């Protein structure tokens, strides 16, 4: 049996630049993988089967499952001969802007590519965006600038040395619904390229990273689920630092330098006052 750890991600910053005629939105975002993992077990079997377990186990393990779609693609179009039993322990909250499903899919893709001895070039990696916009990012992970609909990726050869407190409000946010609320006047509101310039020049200043964190989805998502905004405000008051949303929500996060001695005490304060899922994690 093969066991694979599939990490989640946060969007350190996220803006939308435009909307294409086909309805897809073009993003500019800084992605970073985080050490909260789904655990995937894969072994050859007589027939294909997928199952999930854990706190965030999927209720629907039918043909619409993204991993099943990928298996069928490899079977029908990529020459995969064997069947597999795939079990995923779902530890990453769903509907949280953390990309757990896309990470699972990306790691299954990497497994199948390895089974077929296929070395993926950028073109092949980009092609997997048809299954999910975040999948190309998760094939490599780490720290990356992501643009287009999520398929254009610039990987950096370093990870940002920060810990985070991740907050999941136990609210599922529909990405499709969050996107549907945008109008043209919402786009290009951030100074997001200030972060990109820092990273490209490897002139990283923590306070500047924090001051430029921005998420275009916050306004729309807070209007849909005002409890998330209330949790953000409460967390900022407790932590005395900026709290941002990841992706299209609902998860929130606060960044800490790794040698910050206050993170554990701040985490305990947060846990004592908020009865929701809270994690201390690192960027990887």
C-alpha positions as CSV (number, residue, x, y, z in Angstrom):
1,X,0.0,0.0,0.0
2,X,1.2,3.5,-0.8
3,X,0.5,6.3,1.7
4,X,0.6,9.9,0.6
5,X,0.3,13.1,2.6
6,X,-1.7,15.7,0.7
7,X,-1.2,19.2,2.2
8,X,-3.7,22.1,2.2
9,X,-2.9,25.7,1.1
10,X,-3.6,29.2,2.1
11,X,-3.8,32.3,-0.2
12,X,-1.5,34.8,1.5
13,X,-3.1,37.3,-0.9
14,X,-5.7,37.1,-3.6
15,X,-7.1,39.5,-6.2
16,X,-9.1,39.2,-9.4
17,X,-8.0,41.1,-12.4
18,X,-10.9,40.4,-14.9
19,X,-13.6,38.0,-16.0
20,X,-13.3,36.1,-19.3
21,X,-16.2,35.8,-21.7
22,X,-16.5,32.1,-20.8
23,X,-17.3,33.1,-17.2
24,X,-13.9,32.2,-15.7
25,X,-12.2,34.8,-13.5
26,X,-8.5,35.6,-13.8
27,X,-6.7,35.7,-10.5
28,X,-3.4,36.9,-9.1
29,X,-2.5,35.2,-5.9
30,X,0.3,34.1,-3.6
31,X,-0.3,30.4,-2.6
32,X,1.6,28.5,0.0
33,X,1.2,24.9,1.2
34,X,0.6,24.3,4.9
35,X,1.3,21.2,7.0
36,X,-2.3,20.1,7.5
37,X,-2.8,16.9,5.5
38,X,-5.3,14.5,4.1
39,X,-3.9,11.0,4.1
40,X,-4.3,9.0,0.9
41,X,-3.8,5.2,0.8
42,X,-3.7,3.7,-2.6
43,X,-3.3,0.0,-3.5
44,X,-4.0,-2.1,-6.6
45,X,-7.2,-4.0,-6.6
46,X,-9.5,-6.1,-8.7
47,X,-11.9,-3.1,-9.2
48,X,-11.8,0.6,-8.7
49,X,-13.1,1.9,-5.4
50,X,-12.9,5.2,-3.5
51,X,-13.8,5.8,0.1
52,X,-13.2,8.5,2.7
53,X,-13.1,8.8,6.5
54,X,-12.3,11.3,9.1
55,X,-14.0,14.5,10.4
56,X,-14.5,15.9,6.9
57,X,-15.4,12.6,5.1
58,X,-17.3,13.2,1.9
59,X,-21.0,12.4,2.0
60,X,-20.9,11.7,-1.8
61,X,-18.4,9.2,-3.0
62,X,-20.2,8.8,-6.4
63,X,-18.9,9.2,-9.9
64,X,-18.8,13.0,-9.5
65,X,-15.9,12.7,-7.1
66,X,-12.9,14.6,-8.6
67,X,-10.5,11.7,-7.9
68,X,-12.8,9.3,-9.7
69,X,-12.9,11.6,-12.7
70,X,-9.1,11.7,-12.7
71,X,-8.9,7.9,-12.5
72,X,-11.2,7.5,-15.5
73,X,-9.1,10.0,-17.4
74,X,-5.9,8.1,-16.8
75,X,-7.7,4.8,-17.6
76,X,-9.3,6.0,-20.8
77,X,-6.7,8.5,-22.1
78,X,-3.3,7.9,-20.4
79,X,-2.9,4.2,-20.7
80,X,-3.4,3.2,-17.0
81,X,-4.2,-0.5,-17.0
82,X,-4.7,-1.4,-13.3
83,X,-7.6,-0.7,-10.9
84,X,-7.0,0.8,-7.5
85,X,-8.6,1.0,-4.1
86,X,-8.2,4.6,-2.9
87,X,-9.0,5.7,0.7
88,X,-8.7,9.3,1.8
89,X,-8.6,10.3,5.5
90,X,-10.1,13.8,5.3
91,X,-8.4,16.0,7.8
92,X,-8.6,19.2,5.8
93,X,-11.9,21.2,6.3
94,X,-14.1,21.3,3.1
95,X,-15.6,24.5,1.8
96,X,-12.9,26.4,3.6
97,X,-10.7,27.9,0.8
98,X,-7.9,25.4,1.7
99,X,-7.9,23.3,-1.5
100,X,-8.1,19.9,0.2
101,X,-10.0,18.3,-2.7
102,X,-7.6,19.7,-5.2
103,X,-4.6,18.6,-3.2
104,X,-6.0,15.1,-3.0
105,X,-6.5,15.1,-6.8
106,X,-3.0,16.5,-7.5
107,X,-1.4,13.8,-5.4
108,X,-3.4,11.0,-7.0
109,X,-2.3,12.5,-10.4
110,X,1.3,12.4,-9.3
111,X,0.9,8.8,-8.2
112,X,-0.6,7.7,-11.5
113,X,2.1,9.6,-13.5
114,X,4.7,7.7,-11.5
115,X,2.9,4.4,-12.2
116,X,3.1,5.2,-15.9
117,X,6.7,6.5,-15.7
118,X,5.5,9.8,-17.2
119,X,7.6,12.9,-16.3
120,X,5.2,15.9,-16.3
121,X,6.2,19.0,-18.1
122,X,4.6,22.4,-17.6
123,X,2.1,21.9,-20.4
124,X,0.9,18.6,-19.0
125,X,0.7,20.1,-15.5
126,X,-1.4,23.0,-16.7
127,X,-3.7,20.6,-18.5
128,X,-4.9,19.2,-15.2
129,X,-6.6,22.5,-14.4
130,X,-9.6,21.1,-16.3
131,X,-10.3,19.0,-13.3
132,X,-9.8,21.9,-10.8
133,X,-8.1,25.3,-11.0
134,X,-5.9,24.7,-8.0
135,X,-4.6,21.2,-9.1
136,X,-1.5,22.5,-11.1
137,X,-0.3,24.3,-8.0
138,X,-0.6,21.3,-5.7
139,X,1.4,19.1,-8.1
140,X,4.5,21.0,-6.9
141,X,3.3,22.9,-3.9
142,X,5.5,25.1,-1.8
143,X,5.4,28.9,-2.3
144,X,4.1,30.0,-5.7
145,X,2.6,33.0,-7.6
146,X,-0.6,31.7,-9.3
147,X,-2.4,33.5,-12.1
148,X,-4.8,32.9,-15.0
149,X,-7.6,30.7,-13.7
150,X,-5.0,29.0,-11.5
151,X,-3.0,27.2,-14.1
152,X,-0.1,29.7,-14.5
153,X,2.4,29.1,-11.8
154,X,5.7,30.7,-10.8
155,X,7.4,28.5,-8.2
156,X,9.8,30.0,-5.7
157,X,12.8,28.0,-4.5
158,X,12.1,28.9,-0.9
159,X,9.3,28.6,1.6
160,X,8.3,31.5,3.8
161,X,9.5,30.9,7.4
162,X,6.3,31.6,9.1
163,X,3.9,29.8,11.4
164,X,0.2,30.4,11.2
165,X,-2.9,30.1,13.3
166,X,-5.6,28.7,11.1
167,X,-9.3,29.2,12.1
168,X,-12.1,27.1,10.5
169,X,-15.5,28.6,11.5
170,X,-17.4,25.3,10.6
171,X,-19.1,27.1,7.8
172,X,-19.1,25.7,4.2
173,X,-18.8,28.5,1.6
174,X,-19.8,27.8,-2.0
175,X,-17.0,28.9,-4.3
176,X,-19.4,29.2,-7.2
177,X,-21.7,31.4,-5.2
178,X,-18.9,33.6,-4.0
179,X,-17.6,34.2,-7.5
180,X,-21.1,34.9,-8.8
181,X,-21.4,38.0,-6.6
182,X,-18.5,39.9,-8.3
183,X,-19.0,42.9,-10.6
184,X,-16.3,44.5,-12.7
185,X,-15.8,47.3,-10.3
186,X,-14.6,44.9,-7.6
187,X,-11.4,43.9,-9.5
188,X,-7.9,45.2,-9.1
189,X,-8.4,46.8,-5.7
190,X,-5.2,45.6,-4.0
191,X,-1.5,46.4,-4.2
192,X,-0.8,42.7,-4.6
193,X,2.2,43.1,-6.9
194,X,4.1,44.8,-4.1
195,X,4.3,41.3,-2.6
196,X,5.3,39.7,-5.9
197,X,8.1,42.2,-6.3
198,X,9.4,41.4,-2.8
199,X,9.4,37.7,-3.6
200,X,10.9,38.0,-7.1
201,X,13.8,40.1,-5.7
202,X,14.1,37.9,-2.6
203,X,13.9,41.0,-0.5
204,X,11.3,39.7,2.0
205,X,10.1,41.9,4.8
206,X,7.6,40.1,7.2
207,X,5.7,43.3,8.2
208,X,5.3,44.3,4.5
209,X,4.0,40.8,3.7
210,X,1.4,41.1,6.4
211,X,0.5,44.7,5.6
212,X,-0.2,43.7,1.9
213,X,-2.3,40.6,2.6
214,X,-5.6,41.0,0.8
215,X,-8.5,38.8,-0.2
216,X,-11.0,40.1,-2.7
217,X,-13.5,37.5,-1.6
218,X,-13.9,38.8,1.9
219,X,-16.6,41.4,1.1
220,X,-18.8,39.0,-0.8
221,X,-18.3,36.1,1.6
222,X,-18.9,38.3,4.7
223,X,-22.2,39.4,3.1
224,X,-23.2,35.8,2.5
225,X,-22.0,34.6,5.9
226,X,-21.7,37.6,8.3
227,X,-20.6,35.2,11.1
228,X,-17.3,34.8,9.4
229,X,-16.7,38.5,9.6
230,X,-17.6,38.5,13.3
231,X,-15.1,35.7,13.9
232,X,-12.4,37.6,12.0
233,X,-13.0,40.8,14.1
234,X,-13.0,38.8,17.3
235,X,-9.8,36.9,16.4
236,X,-8.1,40.2,15.5
237,X,-9.0,41.6,18.9
238,X,-7.7,38.5,20.7
239,X,-4.5,38.1,18.6
240,X,-3.8,41.8,18.2
241,X,-2.8,41.2,14.6
242,X,-4.2,41.0,11.1
243,X,-6.5,38.1,10.3
244,X,-7.2,37.3,6.6
245,X,-9.4,34.8,4.8
246,X,-8.0,32.1,2.6
247,X,-9.4,31.6,-0.9
248,X,-13.2,31.9,-1.1
249,X,-13.4,31.1,2.6
250,X,-14.5,30.3,5.1
251,X,-11.1,29.6,6.8
252,X,-9.2,32.5,8.4
253,X,-5.5,32.8,9.3
254,X,-3.0,34.9,11.2
255,X,0.8,34.9,10.4
256,X,3.6,34.7,12.9
257,X,7.3,34.7,12.6
258,X,8.6,31.3,13.6
259,X,10.6,32.7,16.6
260,X,7.6,34.6,17.9
261,X,7.2,33.5,21.5
262,X,3.6,34.8,21.7
263,X,2.1,32.3,19.3
264,X,1.4,29.6,21.9
265,X,-0.2,31.9,24.4
266,X,-2.2,33.7,21.7
267,X,-3.4,30.3,20.5
268,X,-4.6,29.4,24.0
269,X,-6.4,32.7,24.3
270,X,-8.1,32.1,21.0
271,X,-9.1,28.6,21.9
272,X,-10.5,29.6,25.3
273,X,-12.8,32.2,23.8
274,X,-13.8,30.6,20.5
275,X,-15.5,27.2,20.3
276,X,-14.4,26.4,16.7
277,X,-11.6,24.5,15.0
278,X,-8.3,26.2,15.5
279,X,-4.9,24.9,14.4
280,X,-1.3,25.9,14.9
281,X,0.6,25.2,11.6
282,X,3.6,26.0,9.5
283,X,4.1,27.0,5.9
284,X,5.9,24.3,4.0
